[in-house]
């Protein structure tokens, strides 16, 4: 593994569904130690982009490199270097949270004892310790979301991809997630998080990428996007660029 490689490098990504161009010529980078917000109106192409980056969809064009591993050439290596919280997390409902995390740990060839300690720690942080042995089929939306978050963080991957991760979370759990993302970045990981909560992006993210109709229309720090106007909020920038038609 190239330790100097950025967690994510995307070059000219494109994906169409028939005549609908969902993603067009998207290039972006997530550096070690930073959280990048991925913003756009509904239908802008955020989820399609994230699914391509995670290897769930095959792009029509472009290149995705995860922590030095080319996703097209080394899919197993690249996928092992990322953690994904999808917009609709898939969980095995006949398993408990602990059993599910043990299953995920086995997929990543993690040492069982260390993985179990990590799983217990994450479930404790996310407020699921008391329910860790319950079957997932009885979990609420928020509990399922927290289980998916724990699974994505379990192997401490160089890259985290999160699609609307705050869905279903109560305020305390949302704060815990933000703390976990900050800790992950502080440890040298990179985070790309799609969210429609602009105030969260404004407080949490080091940079933002704004997508419109499948294309990047703006990216940078909040300061740079404000263009020198300190009174301009991320909402102002987004409405001018991301939501424009």
C-alpha positions in Angstrom: 0.0 0.0 0.0 1.2 3.5 -0.9 1.1 5.2 2.5 1.4 8.6 0.7 -1.6 8.0 -1.5 -4.7 10.1 -0.9 -7.7 8.1 0.4 -9.6 8.9 -2.7 -8.7 10.2 -6.2 -11.5 10.4 -8.8 -10.9 11.4 -12.4 -13.5 12.1 -15.1 -16.1 9.8 -13.6 -19.2 9.2 -15.8 -22.3 7.1 -15.5 -25.5 7.0 -17.6 -28.7 5.1 -17.4 -30.0 4.9 -20.9 -30.2 8.5 -22.1 -30.0 9.9 -18.6 -26.6 11.2 -17.8 -26.5 10.7 -14.0 -22.8 11.5 -13.5 -20.7 13.5 -16.0 -17.0 14.1 -15.9 -16.8 14.2 -12.0 -13.3 14.6 -10.6 -12.5 15.1 -6.9 -10.0 14.3 -4.3 -10.2 13.4 -0.6 -6.9 14.0 1.3 -5.7 12.3 4.4 -7.1 14.0 7.5 -10.0 15.8 5.9 -13.8 15.5 5.7 -15.3 16.5 2.4 -19.0 17.3 2.1 -20.8 16.1 -1.0 -23.8 18.4 -1.7 -26.4 18.7 -4.3 -30.2 18.8 -4.8 -32.2 15.6 -5.1 -31.3 13.9 -8.4 -28.0 15.7 -8.7 -26.1 12.4 -8.9 -24.6 12.1 -5.4 -25.8 8.6 -4.6 -24.9 7.3 -8.1 -21.4 8.8 -7.7 -21.0 7.2 -4.3 -22.1 3.8 -5.5 -19.6 4.0 -8.3 -16.8 5.0 -5.8 -17.7 2.0 -3.6 -17.8 -0.4 -6.6 -21.5 -1.1 -6.4 -22.0 0.4 -9.9 -19.6 0.2 -12.8 -18.9 3.6 -14.2 -19.0 4.1 -18.0 -15.8 6.1 -17.9 -13.3 7.6 -15.5 -10.9 6.3 -12.8 -11.3 5.7 -9.1 -8.3 5.1 -6.9 -8.8 4.2 -3.2 -5.7 4.7 -1.0 -3.5 3.9 -4.0 -5.5 0.9 -5.3 -7.3 1.3 -8.7 -10.9 0.2 -8.2 -11.2 -1.2 -11.8 -7.9 -3.1 -11.7 -7.7 -4.1 -8.1 -11.4 -4.2 -6.9 -10.8 -6.4 -3.9 -7.9 -4.4 -2.6 -9.6 -1.0 -3.2 -12.9 -2.2 -1.5 -10.9 -3.4 1.5 -9.6 0.1 1.9 -13.0 1.8 2.2 -16.0 1.7 4.5 -19.5 2.5 3.1 -22.6 3.7 4.8 -25.1 3.4 2.0 -28.4 5.4 1.6 -30.2 2.1 2.4 -27.9 0.0 4.5 -28.1 -3.8 3.9 -28.1 -5.8 7.1 -28.6 -9.5 7.7 -31.7 -9.4 9.9 -31.3 -12.9 11.3 -28.1 -11.8 13.0 -27.6 -9.7 16.1 -25.5 -6.6 15.8 -22.5 -8.3 17.4 -22.9 -11.3 15.0 -23.2 -9.0 12.0 -20.0 -7.1 13.0 -18.2 -10.5 13.5 -19.3 -11.4 10.0 -18.0 -8.1 8.6 -14.7 -8.6 10.5 -14.3 -12.0 8.9 -14.8 -10.5 5.5 -11.9 -8.2 6.1 -9.8 -10.9 7.7 -9.5 -9.0 11.0 -8.2 -10.8 14.1 -11.3 -12.0 15.9 -10.3 -10.8 19.4 -9.3 -7.4 18.3 -12.4 -7.1 16.1 -14.7 -8.1 18.9 -13.1 -5.4 21.2 -13.5 -2.8 18.4 -17.1 -3.9 17.8 -18.0 -3.5 21.5 -16.3 -0.1 21.6 -18.2 1.2 18.6 -21.6 -0.2 19.8 -21.0 1.4 23.2 -20.1 4.8 21.6 -23.2 4.6 19.4 -25.6 3.7 22.2 -26.2 0.1 21.1 -24.4 -1.9 23.8 -27.6 -2.8 25.6 -29.2 -4.1 22.3 -26.0 -5.7 20.8 -27.4 -9.2 21.2 -30.8 -8.5 19.8 -31.7 -9.6 16.3 -31.4 -6.8 13.7 -34.9 -7.5 12.4 -36.2 -5.8 15.6 -34.1 -2.7 15.2 -35.5 0.7 14.5 -34.3 2.8 11.5 -31.9 4.7 13.7 -30.5 1.5 15.3 -29.9 0.0 11.8 -28.1 3.1 10.7 -25.8 3.0 13.7 -25.1 -0.7 13.1 -24.1 0.2 9.5 -21.9 3.0 10.8 -20.2 0.6 13.2 -19.6 -1.9 10.3 -18.1 0.8 8.1 -15.7 1.9 10.9 -14.8 -1.5 12.1 -11.6 -2.0 10.0 -10.5 1.6 10.3 -10.3 2.0 6.5 -8.3 4.8 4.8 -11.6 6.1 3.2 -15.1 6.4 4.6 -18.0 7.0 2.2 -21.3 8.0 3.8 -24.6 8.7 2.0 -26.9 10.8 4.2 -25.6 9.1 7.4 -27.6 11.2 9.8 -30.9 9.7 8.5 -32.8 8.3 11.5 -30.3 9.4 14.1 -31.4 11.3 17.2 -29.4 14.4 18.2 -27.1 12.5 20.6 -26.3 9.8 18.1 -25.7 12.5 15.4 -23.2 14.2 17.6 -21.5 10.9 18.3 -21.2 10.2 14.6 -19.7 13.6 14.0 -17.2 12.9 16.7 -16.3 9.5 15.2 -15.8 11.1 11.8 -13.5 13.8 13.3 -11.5 11.1 15.1 -11.2 9.1 11.9 -9.9 12.1 10.1 -7.5 13.1 12.9 -6.0 9.6 12.6 -5.2 10.2 9.0 -8.3 8.8 7.3 -10.4 10.6 4.7 -14.2 11.1 4.7 -16.6 11.8 1.8 -20.0 12.5 3.2 -23.2 13.2 1.3 -25.7 15.3 3.3 -28.6 17.6 2.7 -28.1 19.2 6.1 -26.2 22.3 5.1 -25.6 23.4 8.7 -24.0 20.1 9.5 -21.7 20.3 6.4 -20.8 23.9 7.3 -19.7 22.9 10.8 -18.2 19.4 10.0 -16.5 19.6 6.6 -13.1 20.9 5.7 -14.2 21.3 2.1 -17.3 20.8 0.1 -18.1 19.6 -3.4 -21.3 20.8 -5.0 -22.9 18.7 -7.7 -25.6 19.8 -10.1 -27.1 17.6 -12.9 -24.2 15.2 -12.4 -21.4 17.8 -12.7 -19.2 19.5 -10.2 -20.2 23.2 -10.2 -18.1 24.3 -7.2 -15.6 23.0 -4.7 -13.4 24.3 -2.0 -13.3 25.5 1.6 -16.3 27.5 2.9 -14.0 30.6 3.0 -13.1 30.2 -0.7 -16.7 29.6 -1.8 -17.8 32.7 0.1 -15.6 34.7 -2.2 -14.5 37.1 0.6 -18.0 37.8 1.8 -18.0 36.5 5.4 -21.8 37.1 5.7 -22.4 34.5 3.0 -23.4 31.1 4.3 -23.0 27.7 2.8 -26.8 27.8 2.2 -26.4 30.9 0.2 -23.6 29.3 -1.9 -25.6 26.1 -2.4 -28.8 27.8 -3.5 -26.9 29.9 -6.0 -24.9 27.0 -7.4 -26.2 23.6 -6.4 -29.9 24.3 -6.7 -29.8 26.5 -9.7 -31.4 25.1 -12.9 
